[in-house]
Structure formats: C-alpha cells, structure tokens
Amino acid sequence: MNKAAIKFVKASKKFNGTKDYAVSEVSVSIEEGSFITILGTSGSGKTTLLKMINRIYEASSGEILFFGESIKKLPVEKLRVKIGYVIQQIGLFPHMNVEENIATVPKILHWNKQKISERVEELLNIVNLPPDTFRKRYPRQLSGGQQQRVGLARAMAADPEIMLMDEPFGAIDAITRQNLQDELLKIQKKLNKTIVFVTHDVNEAFKLGDKVIVMNKGKIEQFDTPYNILFTPANNFVARLVTSDDTLQRLKFLRAEQAIIPIELPINNQAIRVGREESLYNVLTTLLFNDGKTIIVEDDNHNVLGQIDWKQLQLKFGQENQEIKEKTGDNCDKISV
C-alpha cells in the first residue's frame, strides 16, 4: 500500500452565516499516486472538500495532513507550490502567451531561463500541444480544449506532488471532453501523479477514478472503486445517484482492472486475455457470446493481474444478461486477443 498523500481527520467546514456544515467531520485517506474522483450533486460539499486541501478554504475543525504533516504547519504559499490546481474557468492570463502562462510558477520560484524553457517544451509535449506551434500563441488564439490543456500544463509546471481539478472539463463540448479525459489518464499513468478530481458527472467519475468519493450534504456516503459503487452501493442515496436505465451503458466507463479477482492456478492458457483498460461492457459481452468461464486481465507488459469470473458477473447482473444480448445482438464487438 502506498503512503497517504492527503488525509482528512474529522475535518469540517462551516461558512459564516450558514446553519449547516458544508463539510462535516470527513475522515478519508488518499493514497499517493492514486486518481480519486469526488462525485456529488450541487451543494454536496465536493468543491469545498477539494479547496480545503490547498487552504483556499480553511477547515473549521479537524485536521488535514499533507504527506503526514498538518497543512496548518505549512506556509500557504509553500503548500500551494506543492499542489497544482486546475479549474473549469481555466484562468489563463490573456496578456501572456502560452509559454509565459506556463512559466508563471517557475518564475516565482526563480528558475533560470533555460530550465523554464525546457520545462515549457516538456509540458506542451505531454499535453499534446506541439511547442513550435503553440508556445507563442495567446489564449484568444486557442480553442477551449487547447486552453484547458495549457491550464493543465501550467498547473504541472513546478512538478507538484498533488493535482487538484475542479470540474475542469465541465464547459467543454462532449467530444473534446472525452479526448481530454483520455489525455489526462495517459498523463496520470505516465507521471504517477496523485490527482483529486471533482465532477458531477457519474460517467466521468467512473472513467477517471481509481476510487470515487460520493458526497451528500457534506458527508461521504461511500468511498470505493467504481465497480463496487455501481454494483454494491452503500445506501439508497448512492444507488439512486449511480444507477438508472443506463446502468449497462455505465459499464463502458468501467475498466477491466476494476473488476478483477485473484487468478486461479493453474492459469488456463486457452482463456481470452484483455488489457487492464478494456471496458467492462466489452468483457461482459465477450463472456456472453463466447461461453467463456473466465477472462484473464493483463497489464501493459502482458503480466497477469487477475481474472474476471463469469459467475462473479452473473451474481451482479442476474436477469440483465438477456437484456445485454438483445442490446448488442450477434454483431457485438469482440475483443481482439
């Protein structure tokens, strides 16, 4: 188990002039290198919880630890240098070009010009904006998606240990949003950053998060994997939030690695194998149409991570199996192996 990057210990926040707590006695630990999404309806406390991490909002009571140290013991400026922050409004400086926007924090930290230039180029490549094309452009010359990529690069400029993201893709069209989600997953996988990401979109939360925090009225209703939240909701609130007539479609946003169980030995070499990123929807349809008992899940180097068992999924779906067959038909996409 990785060490805790952020730990809330009975942390609460109550704003002046309000009756109820925005965040009420939250205790939760976020592991280093994990991608955590915070899901909830408007007013649930998800953004307040996020902003308590970098002390935009100071906790009214309780404690928040940053790699084991109370954030109250760290100067705010020092803490925020260690934490990247990306918001929906992006907030690029309109009078600065892309390069200057990204260089904002490194300049504050007195990096030399060569180091800053090299970092800008590195980050533009990471967010898939070719440096020769984009470093001298101004925000007004960029699309919404491109501006959000620059905002992400700026937040990563000083190589922060944690990234906070407050509905960063909420104002972007669906196709660009999906592309940015895919890019963010690649970046997180490559850099192994700890990311805490607020969203009100269930599919986005499930697609991005290793684990999901479900909030309601300032409290955490459930903190678990997307798979467990969908199929084993902690209470009626969680069930209503994440289940609907589109439950089967939700499977397209769950990854195979989120549903694995320990492998049974000896390994069946005839079993179908899929990558960890394969959607659980494709895994299920493959099992249905190939009469398979198990599917083996591998990492990028073809090392076995575990298996997905047909009986395991039967228990979760019950009578929905026939509905899947009817929806997918004989022409369902088979997983290439």
Buried (B, 14 or more C-beta within 10 A) or exposed (E): EEEBBBBBBEBBBBEEEEEEBBBBBBEBBBBBBBBBBBBBEEBBBBBBBBBBBBBBBEBBEBBBBBBEEEBBEBEEEEBBBBBBBBBBEBBBEEEBBBBBBBBBBBEEEEBEEEEBBEBBBEBBEBBBBEBEEBBEBBBEEBEBBBBBBBBBBBBBBBBBBBBBBBBBBBEBEEEBBBBBBEBBBEBBEEEEBBBBBBBBBBBBBBBBBBBBBBBBBBBBBBBBBBBBBBBEBBEEBBBEBBBEEEBBEBBBBBBBBBBBEEBEEEEBEEBBBBBBEBBBBBBBBBBBBEEBEBBBBBEEEEEEBBBBBBEEBEEBBEEBBEEBBEEBEEEBEEBEE
